[in-house]
Amino acid sequence: MQKATMFIFLVFAAISSSAQTLVKEVRCDYRKQPLGTDNPQPKLQWILQSTQRNCVQKAYRVIVADDSALIAKNMGNVWDTRKVNSAQSIQISYAGKKLAAAKTYYWKVMVWDNYGKMSAWSRAAKWQMGLLKPTDWKGAQWIGYDKMPDSLHIVPATDNPGDKRWNTGKDILPLMRKEFKLGKNVKKATIFVTGLGQFELNINGKKVGDHFLDPGWTQYSKHALYVTFDITNNLKKGSNVLGVMLGNGFYFVPGERYRKLKGAYGFPKMICRTLIQYADGTEQNIVSDNTWKTAPGPVTFSSVYGGEDYDANLTQTGWDKPGFDDSKFKNVVIVDGPPSLESQQEEPLKIFDRFGVKSVTQPKPGVWVYDMGQNASGIPMIAVKGKRGAVVKLTPAELIDDKGFVLQAPVGAPVYFNYTLKGEGVEKWHPQFMYYGFRYIQVEGASPADEVKDGQPVITEIKSLHTRNSAATIGSFSCSNDLFNKTFKLIDWAIRSNTSSIFTDCPHREKLGWLEEAHLVGSSIRYNYDIASLCRKIIRDMMNSQTSEGLIPDIAPEYTQFGGPFRDSPEWGSNSIIMPYYVYQWYGDKQVLEESYSMMARYAAYLEKKSKNHILYFGLGDWYDIGPRDLGPSQQTPVGITSTAIYYYDLTLLTKIARILGKTEDEKAYEALGIKVRESFNKTFYNAEKGQYGTGSQAANAMAVYMGLVEDANKSKVIDMLVKDIRAHNNGITAGDIGYRYLLRVLDDAGRSDVIFDMNSRSDVPGYGYQLAQGATALTESWAGNRISSNNHFMLGHLMEWFYSGLGGIRANSSANAFQKIIIRPEVVGDVTQTKASFESPYGTVSNEWNKRDGLFVMMVNIPVNATAVVYLPANKDSKIAESGKDISVNKDIKLLGYENGKAMVQTGSGNYKFTVTP
């Protein structure tokens, strides 16, 4: 009897334990174990996991300690919230003792759920604070090889080849070293460091970390970013050396080879503080000062646009190791730097895919062209063997011309890399301070291993190394339509190639942060990548680029001031209002609204001042739409429609933002102004007889509907006219960069994904399929994928959003933020018989997989803990609907809400669900 009782008890305990809610993952300021946090009130969040359905957090407790031993004992001496009755599991603001610069803090969380169960403590996590004020740098100084005379500064940069400064300027790319001794056991060591324009840090002969092109690009006249590394394991007792190599980036653009602009904030420079904490409790700081030594490095030329040269004969072996004779190095020069330093919190760039050779051709003797198979942002890597002093020239390009040579002209030439051999066995090299967008590598001065020429160097290995921002991939999509899968990949490669420390337009010609892409393609990217911290960085870039008049320029950082609409276009500048709100919607980040509210209000005031009778008549409009003229500014849609529509959208969002922030008077003012703009817009542009706006273009009608400018009584008519225009163009696209995203959203929201399918499931008219048919491997700048434009451009990547929200059916319910309330509404259209989509929301994994076959529709849905969903199924009142084999009428885990437009609506909580629908 006792054995039976014990067995029953153990079984019950096992079942109870398996049903317990677990804290699966914790984050601080969006990151796992972040270093260098400079937020005095970091935001904490966690993801929960439970095998029980409809699980909701009811309370939590967070503890924070400044000692790992204390947190191991579940003691929080810095902050202990005690039990807080709240379902909040994201954006928890730290509210404990004042946090100290450079200090490490440890934390845990536990929760209680709606089933009355208490979780175990989460695993201990930690964050380390950055440097919070100038004195925290402990006297560190900006140091360089040389100081630039004021007469050579070019700020802002010029984009005018006729400027007399265009061809001027060459600098030395130096090595910087500091040798020091450690006599005691090190408990922890941290370095806070930056170098402008770019830097690489070595300690005792080895590179620290796996970052590429640190730090992120910023408006250097206002601020720069520093990077924090834990270097505890890089140091040793006795002599140690800090070695830093400096590159130019956007801080200094040489007046040679191709360049989009010519700028000079100064010569390369660096600053650092190394904090060494000893096991005996004492500390030591090693800072950049006049005791450091410097010398020219082996990188003899580096341009963010034009390429990079490396002379292996100038390599000073051991320069970054103890015991090196640095008598030929000189003392560094103390120089000035940006007025402010902030911690780099966006993910760094890193090297990812490594593409090998697909084929090799020889268009003429001595010239070899390697096809790497994929157009991507990256750098070439070679392994070469040859005589000392021989030079190998690498010329990258997206395309090849009719004669088989690489073609750079459409995106700017010349761009190339020169490597000068040392003549000591096989030498491996790749650029350190520049990347480019390319598929092909043209090699001169060396031959393939199977084509050896007397006395000529031999390429023993060549690869294309893909570089990008290391934001985690959090989404996936696939379906039964092969063209859609290829289109997804096409768009994804353009997104990867243009996600660096900013969202670039292209990875070669400009590398500038054109702002319209960030809000128009932003949702597509957020489904696929964790870009929360990068979005915050871009918002900061806009704040630092805003003019005293309130203008947000079309690019941020604004390295150069373009003219006319290329500097001042509302569809671009409005990212300053749209992006912060989207970040709030997607991640629940109210802090970003508070921090950027002044910028938003000033930009709205700027637009109001420039309006005429509440209409804006300036800007680039629907850039790169399809019309009778050459590609460029809007052809099909009057500029007044796109600029005023986006202005009205700004006011709509500002009304909501002011309400969220409790700014009642502002809310009223923006709402009243919005009403005036709406009235004027309809009076100016709406044609009641035709039921269309302006020319009736796809962009005009779609933007009017999406922005809420259309009167309710006219909405269905305008949507009908939109569809009619698409059909009249043989289901072809005419909308461009600005209009196409809104066209997709309006059709999707109106239940017309059948039209979206018809537009994009073909390859005979300009569009995604057409680009693929032309051989594109990344999304191109023009719908037709023409050879005179960029062939790696993500500005038209809006369809990815529909893949997730339309075919996949995953979208947020606007009544809540951060996907706490979810809508699962897949669009079963065309010949698509199966779709699988998932992404990591702030609350956890949201996924949906459906298939239809022989009249049976099956859909499997996952909703994370602490979230709810309304699931739409293709069914009517006569259909039989079951979930996990049970008729939904008797399934207590879900609730049938009713039927709408041929779909059944079912309410669910968290958990995994399997729905079946039969006629």
N, C-alpha and C positions, 0 to 999 in steps of 0.2 A: 504493500500500500504506500509506504514511504517513497519507494523507488518510482512508482507511478505518479505520485504527487510531485516529486522532484522533476520528473520528465516533463510533465505538463507545465510546470513553472518555467523550466528552461526553454521550452518551445514558445511559451507566451513572451518570455523575455527576449528571445531572438526575433520574434515577430515585431514586438514593440520597438526593439533597437533598429530593425531594418526600416521601420516606418518613421524613424526620427528625422527631423529636419536637420540638415547639415549646412554649415557655412563652407561653401565650396571654394570661394576665391575672394580675396580682399584687395582693395586698391586704395592708394592715396594720391589725390590729384590726378586721377585717371591712370596711374602707372603702378606697376608692381615694384616694390622696394625702390622707390625713386631716390636719386642722389641730387643734392643741390636744390632742394625745394626752397623757393624764396617767398612763398605764400605764408604770411604770419598766421593764417587760419586755414590750414590744409583741409581739403574736402575728402572725407572718408566714405567708402562704399563697399558693399559686399554682394555676392551672388549666393543665393540659397538653393538647396537641392532637397527634394523630398520624393519618396515613392508614393505618397498619398496625393490624391487629387484635391483640387480646390484648397490648396494650402496657402495661407496668408500669414505673414509676420504680424504679431500683435504687440511685441515689445522687444527692446534690445538693451544691451549693456556693452559699452566700450570702455576699455581700460588702456591707458598709455603710461609707459614708464621710461625713464632715462637710463635704465640698467637692464640688460638682458636677463640677469639673474632674478630680478623682481618680476618681470613679465612671465618667466618660467613658473613662478609661484602664484601666478594669476593675481598679481598686485599692481595697481596703477598709482604710482606716487606723483604723476604729473597731471593725470586727468582720469577720473572715474565717474562715468555718467550715472552710475547705479542703474536701476531698472527704469527705462523710459517707455511708457506706454505709447507706442507709435508704430505704424507700418512702414515708416521711412527707412529705406535701406540704401539710398543713394544721396549724394550731396549733403552728408552730415558735416557740419562745420565744427572743426576743432574749437573747443571753448575752455581749455584748461589753463595751466600756468603759462606765462609768456615763454615762447620758444627761443632758444639761444642759437646764434649763428654757428654753423658747422657741426652742431651737435646731432647725434643719432638718437632717435626715439623708436621705441618698440611698442607694438599694440596688438590687441586681440579684441574679438567681439563674440558675443553669444546672443541667441535670440530665443523668444518664446513664440509659438505658433497658435493658430486658432483651434487646434486640437488639444491645447493645454499642455503641450510638451515643450520642454526646454532643451535646446541644443547643447552639445559640448562646446567648449571654447574653440574658436578657430585656431589654426596654426599661427604661431607668432609671426608677425610681419614687422617691417621697420621702414623708416624713411630718415634721410639725413638732410638737415637744413643746409641751405646755401649761405652766402654772405649777404647780409640784409642791409648794410649801410657801408659807406666808403671806408670807415675806420676798421671794418672787419677784414680789409685787405692787408692790414698790419704793415702798412708802409710800402707795399709792393708798387713798383713803378713801371710805366710803359718803357720798353727798351727796344732798340733796333740797331741795324747796322749803320744806318745813316738817317739824317733828318731831312725831310723834303723842304726846300725853300718855299716860302709862301707864294712866290711867283709861279711855281709849277703846279699848284693846286688847281684842279678843275672840278668844282662843285657848284651847281649840278653838272653832270657830265654833258658833253655835247654830242648830238647825233648828226651833226652837219659836217660832211667830208670837206666842205669848203672852209671850215674853221682852221685858222693857221696853227692851232694846237693839235690838229687831227693826227699828224704823223710824228708827234714828239713823244719823248718819254720812254726810257728803258731803265730798269732797276736791277738791283742785285737781290737774289733770293738766298737769304743767309741761313747758316747753321748757328744755333745759339746753344751754349753749354754751360753747365754749372756743376762742378764737382764738390762733394761734401762727404763728411764722415759721420757714421752712426756708431756710437760706443755702447749703446744699451739695447735691450730687447724691445722691439716695436710691437705695441698692441694693435695699433691702427694708424694708417697713413692715408691722407686724402690730399689730392691736388685740385685746386680751382685754377683753371688756365684758359687762356684764349690767345689766338694769334690772328692778325688781320693781314690780308683777307682770309687765308686758310692756314691751318697748321696741322702738323703731325707731331705727336709726343713720343719720344723713346726714353726708356730708362734702362741703363746698363746694357745697351745694345739691342734691346727688343722694343718693338712698337707696343704702346699701351692701348688696349682695346682693339675693336675692329671697326671703328668709325671711319667714314670717308667724307672729306670736305667739311670738317668742323671749322668754325662754328657756322650756324645758319646765317643766311644773308639778312641784313637789316639796314635801316636808314642810319648810316654810320655818323652822320652829323648830329644825331640824337642819342643813339645808344648802340651797344654791341652785346653779343651774348658770350658768356663763358661756359665752359664745360667742366663737370665734376667727375673725377675718376677715383675709385678706391684703389690705391697703389700699395696696399699693405704687402701683398705677395711679390711685388716688383723690387722691393728694397732688401738689403742684406746688411749685416754688421760689417763695419769697415767702410771703405770708400764706395760711393755711389755717384752716378752722373745722371742729371736731367739733360736731355737733348731735344731741341725743338727745331724742326724744319718749317720754314715759312713760305707760303705761296701767295699769289695776288688776289684771286677771286675778283669780286666787284670793287674791292678797296683800291685797286690800281689796275687799270686796263692799259696795256702797252699800245704804243702807236705803230704796231706792225701787224701784218697779216689781216685776216678778216676781223672786223669788230662792228657790232651794232652801234656802239657808243664809245666815246673816249672820256674816261674819268680818272681823277686822281685825288683821293682823300689824303694820301700820304704814302710813304714807302712802307713795306711790311714791318710789323712790330708785334710785340707780345707782352703779356703781363701774367703773372701767376703767383699764387700763394700755396706752398706745400705745408700742410699741418701734420706733424708727426707726434703721435700720442704714445708715450712709452708705457711699458708694463708697470713701472713704479709710480705712475700717476702724473709724471711731469710731461711737459709739452715743449716742442720746438717748432719754430716757423722758419721756412726758407723761402724767401721772396725774390722776385725779379728786381735787380738793382744794378748798380755800376760795377759789381764784382763779377758779373757774367762775362763770358768771352764769346766772340763771334767771328765768322769768316764766310766768304762766299761758298755756296753749296754747289753740288753737281747739276742742279736744275738751272740751266742757263737762260731759259725763256719759259714763261708761263702766262697764258692769257685765257680767261674764262671763255673767250670766243675763238681765239686763233690757234690753240694747240699748246704743245709743251715740248721742250728739248731737254735732253739729259746727256751729259758727257761723263761716261763712267771713268774716264781718266782723272776727273776732278774729285772723285770720291776719296774722302779722307778716312781710311779704314780705322775703325776704333774711336772715331771722334765722339761717340756717345757712350764710351766705356771708361771705367776708371783707368788711370795710368797713361792716358793718351798725352802726348807732348803737344800742348796747345800754345807753344811759344810763338807760333806764327799767326795765331788768332789775335785779334785786337780786342780791346775793351769795348763793350757796347756803349751806345749813345742813349742818354735819357731823352725821351721824346714825349709829345703829347698824344692823347688818345681820345676816343669818344667820351662825352661828358657823363655817360651813365653806363653801368654794366648790369646786366640781368642774366639770370640763370637760363640756360637752354633747356626747356622742358619738353619741346617736341621731340619725337624720336629722331635719332641721327640717321644720316645716309649710311648705307652699307653696300657691300658687294653681294649680289645674290646669284642669279643664274650664270653659268659659264658655258657659252656656246662654242662648240667646235666647228670645224670647217665642213660645209656641205659640198662645195665644189671649188675648183681653182681654174682660172683661165689666164691666158697670156696674150693680151691685146697687141703687144709688140715686144720685141726682144728687150729683156731687162726690166719689164714691168709685169707684175703678177697681181691678179685681183682675186681675193678670197671672198666667197659668199658664205656668211655665217648663218644664213637662214632666217634670222629674225631682226626686224627693225626695232631697236631698243636704245634707251639711254645707256651709256656705258663707256668703257675704256678698252682699247686694245691691249693685249698682253702678248709678248713674244719671248721665246727662248731662242737665242741665236749664238752661233759660233763663228768666229772669224778673226781677222787680223786687227791689231791695235790701230785705232784711228779711223777704221772704216765706219761709214755712216749709213744707217738704215732709215729710210723715210717711209712713214706710214700715213696714208691719206684716207680718212674714213668718209663714208657717204651713205645716204639712204638709197640712192639710185645709181644705175650705170647708164651711160649714153649709148648711142647707136653703134659706136665703135668698140664698146666693151670696157671703156675707162670709167672710173667713178665720176659721178656728176654731183657737184656741190653748188653750182650756180644758183639754183632756185632758193637756197637758204644761206648763201653767202660764201665767198671763197677769197683767198685760200685758207684752209684749215689743215694742219698736218702736225705730225710728231716726228722728231728726229732723235735717234738714239746713236750715240758714238761709242763704239766698242772699246773695251779695255784690252781685249785679246787674251783673256785668261779662261779658257774652257768655255762651257756653255753659260751664257749670261741671260738671266731673266729680268724683264723690266716691264713696268706699266706706268702710265702717268699717275701722279699723285694729287694734282691740284686742278684738274680740268676733266670734264666729261663731255660727251657729244652724243647726238642721236645718229645711229648708223646701222646698216646691215652689211655693207661691204667694206673691206680693207684693201687698199691698193698699196703694194709693197714695191719699193725701188731700192736697189742697193743690196739685195739679198735674194737668194733663190730658194725654192722648196728643197727639201732634203733629197728628193728623187731627181732633181734637175741641177746638180752641182756644177758650178762654173769655176774654172781655175782662178783662185785668188779671191773669189767673191764669198762673202759671208753666207752661211746656210741657216735658214729658218728650221729649227727642229720642232717647234711648237708655236701655234698661234691660236689665240682664243679671243672671244668678245666677252668681257665681264660686265654684266648688267648691274648698274648702280641705281639705287632709288632710296627714298625715305623708308625706314624700316618699320613703319606702322604695321601692326599685325593684320594678317588676312583673317577676317571674321565672317565672311559670307561665302556662299557657294550657290551655283545655279546650273541646272542642266535640264534639257527637255528632249522630247522625241524628234524635234525639228532640227536637223543638222545645220541648216543655215543659221538658225538662231544661236546655236552653240558656238559656231564660228564667229558670229557677230559679237557675242559676249566676249570671246577671247580677243577679237580685234579691238574692241573698246578698252578692255582691261589692259592691254599692252600700252595703249596710249596713256591711260591713267597712271600706270606704273612709271612710265618714262617721264611723266611730267609732275610727279609728286616728289619734290625735293624738300628744301626747307621753306619753300613757297609752292604754290601751284603755278607752274610755268605754262606758257602757251605752247612752247615747243622746246625740245632739248638741244637746239643747235642755233638757229638764226637769232633768237632774242633772249630766251631764258628769263623772261620778265614775268612779273606777277600780274597779268591782266585779270582784273577783278571779276568780270562777268562770269567767267568759268566757275569761280569758286561757289557762287550761289546757284547757277543753273545746272551744273553737273554735280554739285555737292551732295545731293541726296543719293545719286548713283554711287558715289565714292563711299559714303557713310554705310551703305548696305554692305560694301565689300571690304572696307578697311577701317581700322580704329584710328580715326583722325581727330579725336577730340582735342588733344593738346596742340596739334598742328593748326586746327581752326582758331584756337585761342591766340596762337602766335600770329596768324594772319590778321586777326582783329587788331592786335597790338601794332602790326605794321601799318595798318590804315590809320590808326590814331596818331602815329608818328609821322605820317605823310600828309595829314590834313593841313591845309593852308590856313592862314589867319582869317581869310574870308569865309572859311567853312567848306571850301571845295575838297572833295575826295578825288584825287586824280585817278585816271584809268588804271594806273599801275601802282603797286605798293610792294616793296619799297620803291619810292620814286627816285631812281638814280638819275634820270634825265627828264626834262620837261618837254614833252611833245607838244605840238601846236594844235589849236582848234579842238575838234571833237576827239582827237586822239589823246587829249588830256582831260577833257570835260564832256563826258557823256553819261547821262543819268542811268542808263542801263548798266554801266560799269560802276559808277560811284555809289549806287544804291546798295551795293554789297555791304556797305558800312552799316546799313540798317537791317537788311535781310539776313545776312550771315549770323549776327549775334542772336537774332530771334530763332533762326533754325537751330543753332547750337542749344538754345534754351529748350526748344521743342524736343530735340533728339536726345539730349543728355540731361535735361532737367536743371541746367546750369543757370541759376538766377544771378549769380555773381557776375557773369559776363555781361548781363544787361546793365547792372549797376555800374560796372567799370566803363562801359562804352556809351552810356546814355548821353553824356555831354557831346560826344562825337556825332551821335545820331541826330540829336536836336539841332546842332549847328549845321549839319548837312541839309536837313529838311528846311531850315531857315534860308539857307543858300539857294535851294531850288525855288522856294516861294518868291524870293527876291528876283529871280531871273524869269519867272513866269509872266505871261501876258494874258490877262483875263483867266488866270489859273491854268493855262496851257503852256507846256514847254515845247519850243520849236527848235531844239538843238540836240546834237548827239550823232552817234554813228548808226543808230537804228538797228534794224534786223540784219546785222553784219553777215556777209557771205550767203545771203539768200539767192535763190536761182531766178534770174531774170534775163532780159535780152542783152544786157551789157556785161562788161568784165566784172569779175567778182570783187567785192569790196563793200562800201556802205550800202544801206538798204535800197533795193530797187522796187520791190512789190508793195512796200508799206510806207506811208508817210512817216517821217521821223516824229512828228507831233504825236502820233498814236502810241508808238512804243515808249517814248520818253515820258509822256503824260500818264500812260497806264502804269508804268513802274513808279512814278511819283505818287499816284493815288495808292498804290500798293504800299509804298513807304508810310504814308499817312495812316493807312489801315493798321499796319503793324505797330506804328508808334502809339496809336490809340490803345492797343492791347498792352504794349510794353509799359506805358504810363500807368495803366490800371494795375498791372502786376506789381509795379514799384510804389504804388500808393500815391502817385502824383495826379491828384484829381483834377486840378485846374488844367494841367497839360493834356490830360485825357479829353476833356471837354473841348479844348482849343483844337486839337488834332482832328477830333471827330467833326467839328463844325467846318474846319477847312476842307476836310475830305468830302463833305457834302457839296461844297461849292465846286470843287474840282470835278466831281462826278457829274454834276449838272452841266457844267461848261463842256466837259468831254462829250457828253451825249448830244448836246446842242450843236457842237462843232463837227462831230464825226459820224453820228448815227444817221443812216438813211432808212427811215421807217418804211418807205415803199419797198425797198429791196431786202430789208431785214439784215443789213450788214453795216460794218464800220469801214469808213474810208473806201479804199479800193476793193474791199471784200476779200483781201488776201488771207491766207491761212494764219499768218502772224497777227493781223489786225483783229480778226474775229476771235481767235483763241485767247489773246491777251485780254480783250474786253470781257470775255466770259470769266476767265480764271481770276482776274483781279476784282471781280464783283462790280464792274462798272455797268453791266447790262441790267436794265429793269427786269424784274421777275417775269413780267408778262411777255417780254421779248426774248427771254433766254432760249427757249426751245427752238424758236425761229432762227436765231443766230447760229445755234449749233447745227441746225439743218443746213444752213447756208455754208457752214464750214465743211460739212461732209460733202455737200454738192460740189464745192470747189475742188476738193480732193478727187472726187470721182471724175470731174471734168478734166483733170490733169492725168487721167489714166492711173489713178491711185498713186500719183507721183508727189514728191516733196517739192515745195517751193520755199517753205519757211527756212530761215537760217539760224544762226547762232543764238539769237534772242528768242525767236518765236517758236522754235520747234519743241522746246521743253513744255511750253504751255499748251501747245497743240496736243501733245501726248497726254498731259494731265486732264485736259478738258474731255477728250474722247474717253479716257479711262473712267473718269468720274461719271460720265454720262452713259456708261454701259456700252460704249461703241468700240470696244477693243477689237471687234471684227474689222473695223476700218484700219486700226493700227496694224493688224496682221496683214491685211491686203497691201498696205504701203511698204512693209518691210520684209515680206517673204518672197522677194524677187531680186533678180540681179540684172535686169535689162534696162533699168532707168537709174539715174544718179541716186545713190543711197549706199547703205552698208553692203548689201549684196553686190552692188556694182563695183565697189572698191575691192571686195574680195575677188571678184572675177578678174580684176586688173592685176591681181597678184599682191595686193597690200597685205602686210602682216601686222600693221598697227593702224588705228584710225587716222584718216588724213584730214587736212584742213578744209578741203572742198568736198562736197557731196560726190563729185565726179572723180575724185582722186587724181586730179590733174598733176602733171609733172612740174608745173611752174609754181606750185605751192608746197608748203610743208607736208611731208608724208608721215608725220608723227605728231598729232594734234588731238587733244581730247575735248575740244570745245563742242563737238557735235555728239558727244557720248550719252545723250539723254535717254536712249532706249534701254540702257542698263537698269534704270529706275523702274521702267515698266516690266522688265523681266522679273524683278522681285515683287513689285506691287500688283502687276496685272496678271501675268501668267502664274507666278508664284502665289499671288494673292495676299502677301504680307504687307500690311500697312498699319500705321499708328492711328488710333482713334483720337481726333483732335480735342476731345474733351479732357484728355490727360496728357502728361508729358512723358518722354523717355520710354514709350511703349509699355507703360503700366496698363493701359487699356489698348487692346489690339483688335484689329479687324483682319479676318482671314476670308478673303473674297476672290478666289481664283477666277480668271476669265478663260473659259473653255472655248477656244476659238480655232477656226481653220482646221488644219490637219494635225494639230497638236493633240496627242493622245496620252502624254505623260509629262509631268513637270515635277522637279524636286528643287526646293529652295530653302535655305536656312541662313540665319545670321545671328550674331551675338548682340543682343540688346543690352542695355545697362542692367536689366534684371536677369539675363541669362539667355539661353538658346531659344529662339523662335524658329520653328521649322514647319514646312508644309510639303507634303508629297501626294500627288493625285495621279490617277490613271483611269482611263475609260476604255472598256472593251466589251463588245457584244451586249451593249445596253446596260452594263453594270458600271457604276461610278464608285470608286474607292478613294478615300482621302484620309491620310494619316497626319495628325496635327500635334505639335508639342508646344505647350504654353508654359513659361517659367513660373516658379514660385513667386508669389506677390503680384502676379499679373492676372488679368482676366481677358476674355476674348468673346467677340461675336463672330461666329463662323457661318459663312454663307455657302449653301449647298445647292447645286442645280436640281431643284425639285419643286413640285407643286403639291397640292393637297391630296392628289391621288397617288403620289409616289410613296414607296415604302422606304423609310429611313431607319437605319439601325446604327448603333454604336457599340463596338466590341460584341456584336452578336445580339444585343438587346434592342428591342424596339424603343425608340427615344421616348415614347409616351410612358414607359415604365422605368426609364433610366434616371435615377435620382441625382446623378452627377452633372446632368446637363438640363437645360430648359429650352423648349421650343418657344421662340418669341413670335413667330408668325411667318407669313410669306410676302415677298415683295419682288415684283418684276421677274417672275420665274425662278426665284430662289427662296429656299427655306432658311430662316435665321435662327441660329442656335446659340444660346449663352453657355459659356464654359468658364471654369476656373483653370488653375494650373493643372498640368498633367499631360499624359499621352492619350490621344483619342484616335480611334479608327472608325470612320464613318463609311457606311455603304448606302448607296441610293439605287433602287431599282424602280423601273416605271410602274 
